[in-house]
Amino acid sequence: MKGYITVREAADKWGITPRQVQILCKANRIVGATRMSRIWIIPEDAKKPTNNRKKVKYCND
C-alpha cells in the first residue's frame, strides 16, 4: 500500500525491534497505525513515540 510501511520497516527506521513496534501499535502510541487482518500498517511519516519513563538518580550518602 502506498504511503504505509510495515512493522519491520518501521523497526529498521527507528532502531528498535519489530516486536517493540507491535507493542507500540497495540498500545495506540503510533498515530495512524492500523491493523489489517494480521499485520500492522504504519504511515510513512509517523514519528517514533517518545519514551516517557523517568531516570532515577541514586545518591550514596
Biopython code that builds the backbone (N, CA, C, O; Angstrom):
import numpy as np
from Bio.PDB.StructureBuilder import StructureBuilder

atoms = [
    (1, "MET", "N", (0.851, -1.186, 0.000)),
    (1, "MET", "CA", (0.000, 0.000, 0.000)),
    (1, "MET", "C", (0.886, 1.236, 0.000)),
    (1, "MET", "O", (1.871, 1.325, 0.733)),
    (2, "LYS", "N", (0.515, 2.155, -0.819)),
    (2, "LYS", "CA", (1.295, 3.372, -0.949)),
    (2, "LYS", "C", (1.062, 4.283, 0.265)),
    (2, "LYS", "O", (-0.076, 4.486, 0.690)),
    (3, "GLY", "N", (2.136, 4.817, 0.807)),
    (3, "GLY", "CA", (2.031, 5.723, 1.937)),
    (3, "GLY", "C", (2.113, 5.038, 3.287)),
    (3, "GLY", "O", (2.020, 5.701, 4.320)),
    (4, "TYR", "N", (2.286, 3.718, 3.299)),
    (4, "TYR", "CA", (2.373, 2.972, 4.550)),
    (4, "TYR", "C", (3.609, 2.090, 4.549)),
    (4, "TYR", "O", (4.102, 1.702, 3.490)),
    (5, "ILE", "N", (4.107, 1.777, 5.732)),
    (5, "ILE", "CA", (5.250, 0.885, 5.884)),
    (5, "ILE", "C", (4.866, -0.259, 6.820)),
    (5, "ILE", "O", (3.871, -0.185, 7.541)),
    (6, "THR", "N", (5.671, -1.312, 6.793)),
    (6, "THR", "CA", (5.421, -2.471, 7.641)),
    (6, "THR", "C", (6.093, -2.284, 9.003)),
    (6, "THR", "O", (6.847, -1.335, 9.220)),
    (7, "VAL", "N", (5.801, -3.206, 9.901)),
    (7, "VAL", "CA", (6.406, -3.175, 11.230)),
    (7, "VAL", "C", (7.926, -3.298, 11.114)),
    (7, "VAL", "O", (8.663, -2.580, 11.790)),
    (8, "ARG", "N", (8.391, -4.205, 10.259)),
    (8, "ARG", "CA", (9.833, -4.402, 10.099)),
    (8, "ARG", "C", (10.515, -3.146, 9.561)),
    (8, "ARG", "O", (11.600, -2.788, 10.018)),
    (9, "GLU", "N", (9.891, -2.477, 8.598)),
    (9, "GLU", "CA", (10.456, -1.243, 8.042)),
    (9, "GLU", "C", (10.501, -0.142, 9.101)),
    (9, "GLU", "O", (11.475, 0.606, 9.174)),
    (10, "ALA", "N", (9.461, -0.038, 9.913)),
    (10, "ALA", "CA", (9.444, 0.958, 10.988)),
    (10, "ALA", "C", (10.519, 0.657, 12.026)),
    (10, "ALA", "O", (11.169, 1.570, 12.536)),
    (11, "ALA", "N", (10.706, -0.623, 12.338)),
    (11, "ALA", "CA", (11.731, -1.013, 13.305)),
    (11, "ALA", "C", (13.122, -0.644, 12.810)),
    (11, "ALA", "O", (13.937, -0.136, 13.579)),
    (12, "ASP", "N", (13.400, -0.891, 11.543)),
    (12, "ASP", "CA", (14.696, -0.522, 10.962)),
    (12, "ASP", "C", (14.882, 0.991, 10.963)),
    (12, "ASP", "O", (15.971, 1.488, 11.248)),
    (13, "LYS", "N", (13.825, 1.713, 10.647)),
    (13, "LYS", "CA", (13.872, 3.177, 10.576)),
    (13, "LYS", "C", (14.136, 3.797, 11.953)),
    (13, "LYS", "O", (14.884, 4.768, 12.070)),
    (14, "TRP", "N", (13.512, 3.225, 13.001)),
    (14, "TRP", "CA", (13.606, 3.790, 14.349)),
    (14, "TRP", "C", (14.671, 3.158, 15.222)),
    (14, "TRP", "O", (14.944, 3.654, 16.314)),
    (15, "GLY", "N", (15.279, 2.072, 14.764)),
    (15, "GLY", "CA", (16.341, 1.437, 15.534)),
    (15, "GLY", "C", (15.843, 0.633, 16.727)),
    (15, "GLY", "O", (16.527, 0.555, 17.747)),
    (16, "ILE", "N", (14.667, 0.037, 16.614)),
    (16, "ILE", "CA", (14.127, -0.805, 17.674)),
    (16, "ILE", "C", (13.701, -2.139, 17.065)),
    (16, "ILE", "O", (13.766, -2.314, 15.848)),
    (17, "THR", "N", (13.271, -3.066, 17.893)),
    (17, "THR", "CA", (12.880, -4.378, 17.393)),
    (17, "THR", "C", (11.463, -4.339, 16.818)),
    (17, "THR", "O", (10.650, -3.503, 17.213)),
    (18, "PRO", "N", (11.172, -5.254, 15.877)),
    (18, "PRO", "CA", (9.812, -5.324, 15.338)),
    (18, "PRO", "C", (8.779, -5.608, 16.430)),
    (18, "PRO", "O", (7.666, -5.085, 16.377)),
    (19, "ARG", "N", (9.135, -6.419, 17.406)),
    (19, "ARG", "CA", (8.199, -6.721, 18.495)),
    (19, "ARG", "C", (7.848, -5.450, 19.269)),
    (19, "ARG", "O", (6.693, -5.261, 19.651)),
    (20, "GLN", "N", (8.819, -4.589, 19.503)),
    (20, "GLN", "CA", (8.546, -3.340, 20.217)),
    (20, "GLN", "C", (7.615, -2.448, 19.401)),
    (20, "GLN", "O", (6.763, -1.766, 19.970)),
    (21, "VAL", "N", (7.764, -2.442, 18.083)),
    (21, "VAL", "CA", (6.856, -1.666, 17.220)),
    (21, "VAL", "C", (5.441, -2.214, 17.331)),
    (21, "VAL", "O", (4.483, -1.445, 17.406)),
    (22, "GLN", "N", (5.299, -3.541, 17.343)),
    (22, "GLN", "CA", (3.978, -4.153, 17.504)),
    (22, "GLN", "C", (3.352, -3.756, 18.838)),
    (22, "GLN", "O", (2.157, -3.468, 18.901)),
    (23, "ILE", "N", (4.138, -3.739, 19.883)),
    (23, "ILE", "CA", (3.641, -3.351, 21.213)),
    (23, "ILE", "C", (3.178, -1.895, 21.194)),
    (23, "ILE", "O", (2.135, -1.568, 21.760)),
    (24, "LEU", "N", (3.944, -1.025, 20.549)),
    (24, "LEU", "CA", (3.559, 0.389, 20.453)),
    (24, "LEU", "C", (2.271, 0.559, 19.653)),
    (24, "LEU", "O", (1.432, 1.392, 19.994)),
    (25, "CYS", "N", (2.113, -0.231, 18.589)),
    (25, "CYS", "CA", (0.879, -0.175, 17.794)),
    (25, "CYS", "C", (-0.320, -0.615, 18.626)),
    (25, "CYS", "O", (-1.364, 0.036, 18.624)),
    (26, "LYS", "N", (-0.159, -1.716, 19.330)),
    (26, "LYS", "CA", (-1.265, -2.246, 20.133)),
    (26, "LYS", "C", (-1.676, -1.276, 21.239)),
    (26, "LYS", "O", (-2.851, -1.207, 21.600)),
    (27, "ALA", "N", (-0.714, -0.528, 21.774)),
    (27, "ALA", "CA", (-0.991, 0.436, 22.838)),
    (27, "ALA", "C", (-1.463, 1.789, 22.289)),
    (27, "ALA", "O", (-1.624, 2.742, 23.051)),
    (28, "ASN", "N", (-1.684, 1.877, 20.963)),
    (28, "ASN", "CA", (-2.130, 3.125, 20.310)),
    (28, "ASN", "C", (-1.153, 4.274, 20.518)),
    (28, "ASN", "O", (-1.571, 5.422, 20.669)),
    (29, "ARG", "N", (0.134, 3.980, 20.526)),
    (29, "ARG", "CA", (1.132, 5.027, 20.715)),
    (29, "ARG", "C", (1.684, 5.540, 19.394)),
    (29, "ARG", "O", (2.406, 6.537, 19.375)),
    (30, "ILE", "N", (1.355, 4.871, 18.276)),
    (30, "ILE", "CA", (1.784, 5.323, 16.958)),
    (30, "ILE", "C", (0.552, 5.856, 16.238)),
    (30, "ILE", "O", (-0.387, 5.115, 15.949)),
    (31, "VAL", "N", (0.574, 7.144, 15.956)),
    (31, "VAL", "CA", (-0.573, 7.813, 15.341)),
    (31, "VAL", "C", (-0.773, 7.289, 13.919)),
    (31, "VAL", "O", (0.156, 7.294, 13.112)),
    (32, "GLY", "N", (-1.981, 6.841, 13.622)),
    (32, "GLY", "CA", (-2.327, 6.392, 12.291)),
    (32, "GLY", "C", (-2.070, 4.923, 12.017)),
    (32, "GLY", "O", (-2.392, 4.441, 10.931)),
    (33, "ALA", "N", (-1.499, 4.195, 12.971)),
    (33, "ALA", "CA", (-1.246, 2.764, 12.765)),
    (33, "ALA", "C", (-2.580, 2.020, 12.752)),
    (33, "ALA", "O", (-3.448, 2.253, 13.594)),
    (34, "THR", "N", (-2.721, 1.129, 11.786)),
    (34, "THR", "CA", (-3.960, 0.379, 11.600)),
    (34, "THR", "C", (-3.630, -1.088, 11.425)),
    (34, "THR", "O", (-2.593, -1.445, 10.868)),
    (35, "ARG", "N", (-4.523, -1.928, 11.907)),
    (35, "ARG", "CA", (-4.327, -3.365, 11.757)),
    (35, "ARG", "C", (-5.175, -3.856, 10.584)),
    (35, "ARG", "O", (-6.386, -3.636, 10.547)),
    (36, "MET", "N", (-4.535, -4.516, 9.637)),
    (36, "MET", "CA", (-5.227, -5.124, 8.506)),
    (36, "MET", "C", (-5.060, -6.628, 8.650)),
    (36, "MET", "O", (-3.966, -7.157, 8.455)),
    (37, "SER", "N", (-6.126, -7.306, 8.985)),
    (37, "SER", "CA", (-6.157, -8.734, 9.296)),
    (37, "SER", "C", (-5.086, -9.066, 10.330)),
    (37, "SER", "O", (-5.326, -8.869, 11.521)),
    (38, "ARG", "N", (-3.924, -9.558, 9.930)),
    (38, "ARG", "CA", (-2.916, -9.962, 10.923)),
    (38, "ARG", "C", (-1.683, -9.069, 10.947)),
    (38, "ARG", "O", (-0.759, -9.328, 11.718)),
    (39, "ILE", "N", (-1.646, -8.020, 10.121)),
    (39, "ILE", "CA", (-0.454, -7.173, 10.092)),
    (39, "ILE", "C", (-0.807, -5.735, 10.443)),
    (39, "ILE", "O", (-1.941, -5.296, 10.252)),
    (40, "TRP", "N", (0.172, -5.015, 10.954)),
    (40, "TRP", "CA", (0.022, -3.599, 11.237)),
    (40, "TRP", "C", (0.579, -2.818, 10.062)),
    (40, "TRP", "O", (1.630, -3.167, 9.523)),
    (41, "ILE", "N", (-0.119, -1.764, 9.660)),
    (41, "ILE", "CA", (0.408, -0.836, 8.669)),
    (41, "ILE", "C", (0.558, 0.521, 9.346)),
    (41, "ILE", "O", (-0.315, 0.967, 10.090)),
    (42, "ILE", "N", (1.673, 1.155, 9.072)),
    (42, "ILE", "CA", (2.046, 2.391, 9.753)),
    (42, "ILE", "C", (2.292, 3.459, 8.695)),
    (42, "ILE", "O", (2.971, 3.192, 7.704)),
    (43, "PRO", "N", (1.753, 4.668, 8.885)),
    (43, "PRO", "CA", (2.002, 5.732, 7.905)),
    (43, "PRO", "C", (3.500, 6.005, 7.771)),
    (43, "PRO", "O", (4.233, 5.963, 8.760)),
    (44, "GLU", "N", (3.950, 6.285, 6.551)),
    (44, "GLU", "CA", (5.366, 6.545, 6.306)),
    (44, "GLU", "C", (5.904, 7.708, 7.126)),
    (44, "GLU", "O", (7.064, 7.703, 7.538)),
    (45, "ASP", "N", (5.057, 8.705, 7.359)),
    (45, "ASP", "CA", (5.520, 9.894, 8.067)),
    (45, "ASP", "C", (5.303, 9.826, 9.587)),
    (45, "ASP", "O", (5.466, 10.830, 10.279)),
    (46, "ALA", "N", (4.937, 8.652, 10.104)),
    (46, "ALA", "CA", (4.729, 8.500, 11.550)),
    (46, "ALA", "C", (6.052, 8.689, 12.281)),
    (46, "ALA", "O", (7.107, 8.273, 11.801)),
    (47, "LYS", "N", (5.980, 9.314, 13.434)),
    (47, "LYS", "CA", (7.170, 9.560, 14.239)),
    (47, "LYS", "C", (7.264, 8.532, 15.360)),
    (47, "LYS", "O", (6.254, 8.033, 15.856)),
    (48, "LYS", "N", (8.478, 8.234, 15.740)),
    (48, "LYS", "CA", (8.708, 7.284, 16.827)),
    (48, "LYS", "C", (8.176, 7.888, 18.123)),
    (48, "LYS", "O", (8.507, 9.026, 18.454)),
    (49, "PRO", "N", (7.350, 7.135, 18.862)),
    (49, "PRO", "CA", (6.830, 7.653, 20.125)),
    (49, "PRO", "C", (7.961, 7.898, 21.122)),
    (49, "PRO", "O", (8.979, 7.207, 21.110)),
    (50, "THR", "N", (7.764, 8.877, 21.968)),
    (50, "THR", "CA", (8.779, 9.193, 22.973)),
    (50, "THR", "C", (8.708, 8.204, 24.122)),
    (50, "THR", "O", (7.677, 7.576, 24.363)),
    (51, "ASN", "N", (9.804, 8.083, 24.811)),
    (51, "ASN", "CA", (9.891, 7.222, 25.976)),
    (51, "ASN", "C", (9.571, 8.082, 27.192)),
    (51, "ASN", "O", (10.343, 8.979, 27.533)),
    (52, "ASN", "N", (8.453, 7.824, 27.843)),
    (52, "ASN", "CA", (8.010, 8.664, 28.954)),
    (52, "ASN", "C", (8.538, 8.227, 30.310)),
    (52, "ASN", "O", (8.192, 8.813, 31.336)),
    (53, "ARG", "N", (9.380, 7.191, 30.316)),
    (53, "ARG", "CA", (9.934, 6.732, 31.579)),
    (53, "ARG", "C", (10.944, 7.746, 32.097)),
    (53, "ARG", "O", (11.640, 8.389, 31.311)),
    (54, "LYS", "N", (11.026, 7.888, 33.392)),
    (54, "LYS", "CA", (11.952, 8.829, 34.014)),
    (54, "LYS", "C", (13.145, 8.076, 34.564)),
    (54, "LYS", "O", (13.013, 6.966, 35.080)),
    (55, "LYS", "N", (14.304, 8.687, 34.449)),
    (55, "LYS", "CA", (15.504, 8.103, 35.027)),
    (55, "LYS", "C", (15.594, 8.521, 36.493)),
    (55, "LYS", "O", (15.301, 9.661, 36.854)),
    (56, "VAL", "N", (15.997, 7.589, 37.305)),
    (56, "VAL", "CA", (16.128, 7.858, 38.725)),
    (56, "VAL", "C", (17.601, 7.943, 39.050)),
    (56, "VAL", "O", (18.378, 7.058, 38.694)),
    (57, "LYS", "N", (17.984, 9.011, 39.727)),
    (57, "LYS", "CA", (19.376, 9.164, 40.132)),
    (57, "LYS", "C", (19.511, 8.684, 41.560)),
    (57, "LYS", "O", (18.759, 9.084, 42.450)),
    (58, "TYR", "N", (20.477, 7.827, 41.754)),
    (58, "TYR", "CA", (20.728, 7.318, 43.094)),
    (58, "TYR", "C", (21.911, 8.045, 43.693)),
    (58, "TYR", "O", (22.898, 8.332, 43.015)),
    (59, "CYS", "N", (21.797, 8.331, 44.954)),
    (59, "CYS", "CA", (22.855, 9.047, 45.663)),
    (59, "CYS", "C", (23.282, 8.207, 46.858)),
    (59, "CYS", "O", (22.458, 7.815, 47.685)),
    (60, "ASN", "N", (24.566, 7.940, 46.937)),
    (60, "ASN", "CA", (25.096, 7.186, 48.081)),
    (60, "ASN", "C", (25.684, 8.166, 49.092)),
    (60, "ASN", "O", (26.842, 8.568, 48.986)),
    (61, "ASP", "N", (24.884, 8.534, 50.049)),
    (61, "ASP", "CA", (25.351, 9.472, 51.088)),
    (61, "ASP", "C", (25.759, 8.739, 52.334)),
    (61, "ASP", "O", (26.176, 9.364, 53.309)),
]
sb = StructureBuilder()
sb.init_structure("model")
sb.init_model(0)
sb.init_chain("A")
sb.init_seg("    ")
for serial, (resi, resn, name, xyz) in enumerate(atoms, 1):
    if name == "N":
        sb.init_residue(resn, " ", resi, " ")
    sb.init_atom(name, np.array(xyz, "f"), 0.0, 1.0, " ", f" {name:<3s}", serial, name[0])
structure = sb.get_structure()
